[in-house]
Amino acid sequence: HTPIQVPLHWEEQVKSDLDRDCALWVLEKVPINTPTTWCARMIVVPKQNGEPRRTVDLQQLNKASVRQTHPNRSPFMLASDVPAGTKKSVLDVWNSYHSVPVVEADRDKLCFVTQ
């Protein structure tokens, strides 16, 4: 499991953000010498404002996953059904996905290497 190098000018910020997320129990550290089934790479890319955005490359996990079908209409089609002249709003759900617990049996699949 080879990590992707974090650019030097972002190392301190990324480390601080990882520590914050561990303190909030959004992330948890894997104890040293603990075997893992999956281990994805963390990739840091720039946000529009130049700050670091942490992403995790889950392509290999996605390839191995069995897909469920969701016969729902697309968000675009749902929004298109809102009648003209009706007020529309956007809700910023920043970090809201952190409140959705991951099933214990699947937690090992979301492991990623940081350094």
C-alpha positions as CSV (number, residue, x, y, z in Angstrom):
1,H,0.0,0.0,0.0
2,T,1.9,3.0,-1.3
3,P,0.6,6.4,-0.3
4,I,0.5,9.3,-2.8
5,Q,2.7,12.1,-1.5
6,V,0.9,15.1,-0.1
7,P,2.4,18.4,-1.5
8,L,4.7,19.9,1.1
9,H,2.8,23.2,1.4
10,W,-0.3,21.2,2.4
11,E,1.2,18.6,4.7
12,E,0.5,20.6,8.0
13,Q,-3.1,21.4,7.0
14,V,-3.9,17.9,5.9
15,K,-2.4,16.4,9.1
16,S,-4.4,18.9,11.1
17,D,-7.6,18.0,9.2
18,L,-7.1,14.3,9.7
19,D,-6.4,14.8,13.4
20,R,-9.6,16.9,13.7
21,D,-11.7,14.2,12.0
22,C,-10.2,11.5,14.3
23,A,-11.1,13.6,17.3
24,L,-14.7,14.0,15.9
25,W,-14.9,10.2,15.3
26,V,-15.4,10.8,11.6
27,L,-12.3,8.8,11.0
28,E,-10.4,6.3,13.2
29,K,-6.9,5.2,13.0
30,V,-6.1,1.6,12.2
31,P,-3.8,0.2,14.9
32,I,-0.3,-0.6,13.7
33,N,0.1,-4.2,12.4
34,T,-3.6,-4.7,11.9
35,P,-4.3,-6.6,8.7
36,T,-6.7,-4.8,6.4
37,T,-8.8,-6.3,3.6
38,W,-8.9,-3.1,1.5
39,C,-6.6,-0.1,1.6
40,A,-7.3,2.7,-0.8
41,R,-5.1,5.8,-1.4
42,M,-5.9,9.2,-0.1
43,I,-5.3,11.8,-2.8
44,V,-5.1,15.5,-2.0
45,V,-6.3,18.0,-4.7
46,P,-6.9,21.7,-4.6
47,K,-10.3,23.2,-3.9
48,Q,-11.3,26.3,-5.9
49,N,-10.0,28.5,-3.1
50,G,-6.6,26.8,-3.2
51,E,-7.0,24.8,0.1
52,P,-6.4,21.1,0.1
53,R,-9.3,18.7,-0.5
54,R,-8.8,15.1,0.7
55,T,-10.3,12.5,-1.5
56,V,-10.1,8.7,-1.4
57,D,-9.6,6.6,-4.6
58,L,-12.1,3.8,-4.2
59,Q,-12.0,2.6,-7.8
60,Q,-10.7,-0.9,-6.9
61,L,-13.4,-1.3,-4.3
62,N,-16.1,-0.1,-6.8
63,K,-14.9,-2.7,-9.4
64,A,-15.3,-5.5,-6.8
65,S,-18.7,-4.3,-5.5
66,V,-22.0,-5.8,-6.4
67,R,-24.3,-3.0,-7.4
68,Q,-27.8,-2.4,-6.2
69,T,-30.3,-0.9,-8.6
70,H,-32.0,2.3,-7.7
71,P,-34.9,3.0,-10.1
72,N,-35.2,6.6,-8.9
73,R,-35.5,9.6,-11.2
74,S,-32.4,11.8,-11.5
75,P,-32.1,14.9,-9.3
76,F,-32.3,17.0,-12.4
77,M,-35.6,15.4,-13.5
78,L,-37.0,15.9,-10.0
79,A,-36.0,19.5,-9.9
80,S,-37.5,20.0,-13.4
81,D,-40.9,19.0,-12.0
82,V,-41.0,22.0,-9.6
83,P,-43.7,24.3,-11.1
84,A,-42.6,27.7,-12.6
85,G,-42.9,30.6,-10.1
86,T,-42.2,28.3,-7.1
87,K,-39.4,29.3,-4.8
88,K,-36.5,26.8,-4.8
89,S,-33.7,26.6,-2.3
90,V,-30.5,24.8,-1.9
91,L,-29.4,23.2,1.3
92,D,-25.7,23.0,2.0
93,V,-25.2,19.7,3.7
94,W,-21.5,20.1,4.4
95,N,-20.3,17.1,6.5
96,S,-23.8,15.7,6.7
97,Y,-22.6,12.3,5.3
98,H,-20.4,12.0,8.5
99,S,-23.6,11.4,10.5
100,V,-24.5,8.3,8.5
101,P,-22.9,5.3,10.3
102,V,-21.2,2.6,8.2
103,V,-22.2,-1.0,8.9
104,E,-19.6,-2.7,11.1
105,A,-19.1,-5.5,8.5
106,D,-18.2,-2.9,5.8
107,R,-15.9,-0.6,7.8
108,D,-12.7,-2.4,6.8
109,K,-13.6,-1.6,3.1
110,L,-13.2,2.1,3.7
111,C,-9.7,2.0,5.0
112,F,-7.3,4.4,3.3
113,V,-3.5,5.1,3.6
114,T,-2.5,8.6,4.4
115,Q,1.3,8.7,4.6
